[in-house]
Amino acid sequence: MYTDDNRMETMIPPPGLPGERRLPAETAEARRYNRLLRRIGVADLGLGLVLMALLLAADWTSSIRNFAVRIAGDHHSAALFLYTSILLLLTKLLSLGLDYYSFLIEHSYHLSNQRLRSWAWDQTKGFALNFLLCQILVQFLYFLIRLQPQWWWVTGWVLFMVFSVLMAHIAPIVLFPLFFRFKALADEELTARLTRLSEKAGAKVRGVYEWMLSEKTKKANAALMGLGRTRRIVISDTLLATCDHEEIEAVLAHELGHHVCHHMLKGIAVQSVITFLGFWCLKLAVRWAAIDWVHPLDQIDFANLPLIALVATGISVVLMPVMNAYSRFNERQADLYAWKSLGTVQPFCSAMEKIAALNLSERDPSRWVELLFHSHPSIGRRTRTAIAWAASRR
């Protein structure tokens, strides 16, 4: 197994897995890299929140709204489009420095294969896609507020959930190909093995695809993407180059565990409850802003959009540890399915170690870091749990 600097490393067998080789323990480099990523994420979130708060506190949002109305005249949708465009551009300009810093960090840790021109093109496409989706959502939101002043938040909640499911359905065939290349997996033996594994789990897939991730990064990944007719298995070329067939089967078995445990349906149900709470809080916020705010903003006044963004982001931040805990619970269930379906934990453990090395993951972050930021159990915790499970069955 090659490390990031392409030197062969000696690997030591972990306890309980005779003959199995694994990568060295977590390095200081991995800790520094992940600490930087967390700081960038927190800084990006903080800048966005500060921008929205300033727009409201200084009433700049009303000035931007007045400018948009002067340009668009009586065309409400056009004025809203212009106002939202200005907000999105301000947000992107504010975060661009951190985005570029992230690009530099990926190169400094020898994880990125992407040149600046390719990165800039991805940034442009990402902003264009975000711009389009935000404009659609915002136009629908204020249309509903005008149409149903009392119940817009309920209708908005229903439509948002439908929109989310639709995005999950079309993402593999519309969204992901905008940023990555996919091709049918050429390894017929592995394709057959993964297809049989899927059929055993009762998951119908539309094919097995190689994800050309190495064009942009040295990191590895795999997934069961899509819903219904768009569901497919995708394995990154970096993972294919690093792991053997048994290890890749173990990775896919974990993904299939989510299907067997109905995590997608349960996730939609949980998300619907969270989103309902979110829309209810938005209703309270816009009504409060229309009455008690220093600069009153009627609920049909799109100058209250920064308040909506502020409340929605605040709810997400507050609930993030809870949602991460729920996600980690699901991941543990999927791990257990993988071990049971394969009857061994050796391929799973070795695959996790290799992925950790490729992605420069923290094997054992502090408990607080894992609780607050991680949607998956740490690699170290997952491998130790796998070894303990295997030992209990002897």
C-alpha positions in Angstrom: 0.0 0.0 0.0 1.4 3.4 -1.0 1.3 6.4 1.3 0.8 9.9 0.0 4.5 10.3 -0.6 4.6 7.1 -2.6 6.9 5.2 -0.2 6.2 1.6 0.8 5.4 1.4 4.5 5.8 -1.6 6.8 2.4 -2.6 8.2 1.8 -4.4 11.6 -1.0 -6.9 12.2 -3.6 -5.6 14.7 -4.7 -7.7 17.7 -7.3 -10.3 16.8 -6.5 -10.4 13.1 -3.6 -12.8 12.6 -1.8 -12.3 9.4 -3.7 -9.2 8.5 -1.6 -6.1 7.7 -2.6 -2.5 8.5 -1.3 0.9 8.1 0.6 2.7 10.8 -1.2 4.5 13.6 -2.5 8.0 13.0 0.1 10.6 12.2 0.6 14.2 13.5 0.1 15.2 9.8 -3.4 13.8 9.8 -4.3 15.6 13.0 -3.0 18.9 11.6 -4.8 18.5 8.3 -8.2 17.7 9.9 -7.8 20.5 12.5 -7.3 22.9 9.6 -10.4 21.6 7.8 -12.5 22.1 10.9 -11.2 25.6 11.4 -11.9 26.5 7.8 -15.4 25.1 8.1 -16.1 27.0 11.3 -14.7 30.2 9.8 -16.8 29.9 6.7 -19.9 29.3 8.8 -19.1 32.3 11.0 -18.5 34.6 8.1 -21.8 33.7 6.6 -23.6 34.3 9.8 -21.9 37.6 10.4 -22.8 38.8 6.9 -26.5 38.0 7.4 -26.5 39.6 10.9 -24.9 42.8 9.5 -27.3 43.1 6.7 -30.1 43.0 9.2 -28.6 45.1 12.0 -27.5 47.9 9.7 -30.6 47.6 7.6 -28.5 47.2 4.5 -31.0 44.5 3.4 -33.6 47.3 2.9 -31.1 49.3 0.8 -30.4 46.3 -1.4 -34.2 45.6 -1.7 -34.8 49.3 -2.7 -32.1 49.1 -5.3 -33.5 45.9 -6.7 -37.0 47.4 -6.9 -35.8 50.5 -8.6 -34.1 48.4 -11.3 -36.9 45.9 -11.7 -39.9 48.3 -11.3 -43.2 46.6 -10.6 -42.0 43.1 -11.5 -41.8 41.5 -8.1 -40.2 38.3 -9.3 -37.5 40.2 -11.2 -36.8 42.3 -8.1 -36.5 39.2 -5.9 -34.2 37.6 -8.5 -31.9 40.6 -8.5 -31.9 40.9 -4.7 -31.2 37.2 -4.2 -28.4 37.4 -6.9 -26.7 40.2 -4.9 -26.9 38.2 -1.7 -25.5 35.1 -3.3 -22.7 37.0 -4.9 -21.8 38.7 -1.6 -21.8 35.3 0.1 -19.6 33.8 -2.5 -17.1 36.7 -2.6 -16.8 36.5 1.2 -16.1 32.7 1.2 -13.9 32.7 -1.9 -10.7 33.3 0.1 -11.4 30.3 2.4 -12.2 28.2 -0.7 -8.9 29.0 -2.2 -7.1 28.4 1.1 -8.7 24.9 1.2 -7.4 24.3 -2.4 -3.9 25.2 -1.3 -4.2 23.0 1.8 -5.2 20.0 -0.3 -2.0 20.5 -2.4 0.2 21.2 0.6 -0.8 17.8 2.0 -0.3 16.1 -1.4 -4.0 15.1 -1.6 -5.1 17.1 -4.7 -4.4 16.3 -8.3 -6.4 19.3 -9.5 -4.8 22.3 -11.2 -6.0 25.8 -10.5 -7.9 26.2 -13.8 -9.8 22.9 -13.1 -10.6 24.0 -9.5 -11.8 27.4 -10.7 -14.1 25.8 -13.3 -15.5 23.5 -10.5 -16.1 26.6 -8.3 -17.9 28.3 -11.2 -20.1 25.3 -11.9 -20.8 24.9 -8.2 -21.8 28.5 -7.8 -24.0 28.3 -10.9 -25.8 25.3 -9.6 -26.2 26.7 -6.2 -27.4 30.0 -7.8 -30.0 28.2 -9.8 -31.4 26.0 -7.0 -31.5 29.0 -4.5 -33.3 31.2 -7.0 -35.9 28.4 -7.6 -36.4 27.9 -3.8 -36.6 31.6 -3.0 -39.1 32.3 -5.8 -41.3 29.5 -4.6 -41.0 30.6 -1.0 -42.1 34.2 -1.5 -44.8 33.1 -4.0 -46.2 30.9 -1.2 -46.0 33.8 1.4 -48.0 36.0 -0.9 -50.5 33.3 -1.8 -50.9 31.8 1.7 -49.9 34.3 4.3 -51.0 32.1 7.2 -50.0 28.6 6.0 -47.1 29.2 3.6 -44.7 27.5 6.0 -46.7 24.2 5.9 -46.9 24.1 2.1 -43.3 25.2 1.9 -42.3 22.3 4.1 -44.1 19.8 1.9 -42.7 21.1 -1.3 -39.2 21.3 0.2 -39.3 17.6 1.1 -40.6 16.7 -2.4 -37.7 18.8 -3.8 -35.2 17.0 -1.6 -36.3 13.5 -2.7 -36.3 14.6 -6.3 -32.7 15.9 -6.0 -31.6 12.6 -4.4 -33.3 10.8 -7.4 -31.6 12.8 -10.1 -28.2 13.5 -8.5 -26.4 10.5 -10.0 -27.5 11.3 -13.6 -27.7 15.1 -13.5 -25.6 16.6 -10.7 -22.6 14.4 -10.1 -21.6 14.1 -13.8 -21.2 17.9 -13.8 -18.2 17.5 -11.6 -16.9 14.0 -12.1 -16.6 11.4 -14.9 -18.1 7.9 -14.5 -17.7 4.9 -16.7 -18.9 1.3 -16.5 -16.6 -0.8 -14.4 -14.3 -2.8 -16.7 -13.5 -5.5 -14.2 -16.2 -8.1 -15.0 -15.4 -10.4 -12.1 -15.7 -7.6 -9.5 -18.9 -6.3 -11.3 -20.4 -9.7 -10.9 -19.4 -10.0 -7.3 -20.8 -6.6 -6.4 -24.0 -7.3 -8.3 -24.5 -10.6 -6.5 -23.9 -8.8 -3.2 -26.6 -6.2 -4.0 -29.1 -8.9 -5.0 -28.5 -10.7 -1.8 -29.3 -7.5 0.1 -32.5 -7.0 -2.0 -31.1 -3.8 -3.7 -31.8 -3.4 -7.4 -29.0 -1.4 -9.1 -28.7 0.0 -12.6 -25.0 -0.9 -12.9 -21.6 -0.7 -11.4 -19.5 2.4 -12.3 -16.0 3.5 -11.9 -15.8 7.0 -10.4 -12.8 8.8 -11.9 -11.9 10.5 -8.7 -8.1 10.5 -9.3 -8.6 13.3 -11.9 -9.0 15.6 -8.9 -7.8 13.9 -5.7 -5.9 11.0 -4.2 -8.7 10.4 -1.8 -11.0 7.3 -2.1 -14.7 6.8 -1.8 -17.6 4.5 -2.8 -21.3 4.8 -2.6 -24.7 3.4 -3.5 -26.1 6.4 -5.3 -29.6 7.4 -6.3 -33.2 6.1 -5.8 -35.3 3.7 -7.7 -34.3 3.6 -11.4 -31.2 5.8 -10.8 -29.7 3.7 -8.1 -26.1 2.5 -9.0 -22.9 1.4 -7.4 -20.0 3.7 -7.8 -16.4 2.9 -6.8 -13.6 5.4 -7.1 -10.7 4.5 -9.2 -8.4 5.4 -6.3 -10.2 2.7 -4.2 -9.9 0.2 -7.0 -6.2 0.8 -7.3 -5.7 0.4 -3.5 -8.1 -2.3 -2.3 -8.5 -5.9 -3.4 -11.9 -7.5 -4.4 -12.6 -8.7 -0.8 -12.0 -5.2 0.6 -14.1 -3.5 -2.0 -16.9 -6.0 -1.3 -16.7 -5.1 2.4 -17.0 -1.4 1.6 -20.1 -2.1 -0.6 -21.5 -4.4 2.0 -21.5 -1.5 4.4 -23.3 0.7 1.9 -25.9 -2.0 1.3 -26.4 -2.2 5.1 -28.0 1.3 4.8 -30.4 -0.2 2.3 -31.2 -3.3 4.4 -31.8 -1.2 7.5 -34.0 1.2 5.6 -31.8 4.2 6.5 -32.9 6.2 3.5 -36.6 6.0 4.4 -35.9 6.6 8.1 -33.7 9.5 7.1 -36.4 11.1 5.1 -38.8 10.7 8.0 -36.3 12.2 10.5 -35.5 15.0 8.0 -39.2 15.7 7.5 -39.7 16.3 11.3 -36.6 18.5 11.5 -37.6 20.5 8.4 -41.1 20.9 9.8 -39.6 22.4 13.0 -37.4 24.6 10.9 -40.3 26.0 8.8 -42.3 26.6 12.0 -39.4 28.6 13.4 -39.1 30.6 10.2 -42.8 31.5 10.4 -42.2 32.8 14.0 -39.1 34.7 12.9 -40.7 36.5 10.0 -43.8 37.4 12.0 -41.6 38.7 14.8 -39.6 40.8 12.3 -42.8 42.3 11.0 -43.8 43.5 14.5 -40.9 43.8 17.0 -37.8 44.2 14.8 -35.9 47.5 15.0 -36.4 47.9 11.3 -39.8 46.2 10.7 -40.0 43.9 7.7 -43.3 42.6 6.6 -43.4 38.8 6.0 -44.0 39.4 2.2 -41.0 41.8 2.1 -38.1 39.8 0.7 -35.7 42.0 2.6 -36.2 39.5 5.4 -34.4 36.8 3.5 -31.1 37.3 5.5 -33.2 36.6 8.7 -34.6 33.4 7.1 -31.0 32.4 6.2 -29.8 33.2 9.7 -32.6 31.2 11.5 -32.2 28.2 9.1 -28.4 28.1 9.6 -28.8 28.6 13.4 -31.2 25.6 13.6 -28.8 23.5 11.5 -25.9 24.3 13.8 -27.8 23.6 17.0 -29.1 20.3 15.7 -25.8 19.2 14.1 -24.5 17.2 17.1 -27.9 15.4 17.3 -28.0 14.6 13.6 -24.4 13.5 13.7 -25.2 11.1 16.6 -28.1 9.7 14.6 -25.9 9.3 11.5 -23.2 7.5 13.6 -25.9 5.1 14.9 -26.9 4.3 11.3 -23.3 3.8 10.3 -22.7 1.3 13.2 -25.8 -0.6 12.0 -24.4 -0.7 8.4 -21.0 -1.9 9.7 -22.7 -4.7 11.6 -24.6 -5.8 8.4 -21.3 -5.8 6.5 -19.6 -8.1 9.1 -22.6 -10.5 9.2 -23.1 -10.7 5.5 -19.4 -11.4 4.8 -18.8 -13.6 7.9 -15.4 -11.9 8.5 -14.2 -8.5 9.6 -10.7 -8.7 8.1 -11.5 -7.2 4.7 -13.5 -4.5 6.3 -10.7 -3.5 8.8 -8.0 -3.5 6.1 -10.2 -1.4 3.8 -11.0 1.1 6.5 -7.2 1.5 7.3 -6.4 2.0 3.6 -9.2 4.6 3.1 -8.0 6.4 6.3 -4.5 6.6 4.8 -5.7 7.8 1.4 -8.0 10.4 2.9 -5.6 11.4 5.6 -8.3 10.8 8.2 -7.9 11.0 11.9 -8.1 7.5 13.2 -8.8 8.5 16.8 -10.0 12.1 17.1 -10.9 13.4 20.6 -14.3 12.4 21.8 -15.6 15.9 21.7 -14.4 16.4 18.1 -16.2 13.2 17.1 -19.4 14.1 18.9 -19.6 17.6 17.4 -18.3 17.2 13.9 -18.3 13.6 12.7 -21.2 12.0 10.9 -19.3 8.6 11.0 -17.6 6.8 13.9 -13.9 7.2 13.8 -11.9 4.7 11.8 -10.1 3.5 15.0 -13.4 3.0 16.8 -14.9 1.1 13.8 -12.0 -1.3 13.5 -11.8 -1.9 17.2 -15.5 -2.6 17.3 -15.2 -5.0 14.4 -12.4 -6.9 16.0 -14.4 -7.1 19.3 -17.4 -8.4 17.4 -15.3 -11.1 15.6 -13.8 -12.1 18.9 -17.2 -12.5 20.6 -18.3 -15.0 17.9 -15.4 -17.4 18.5 
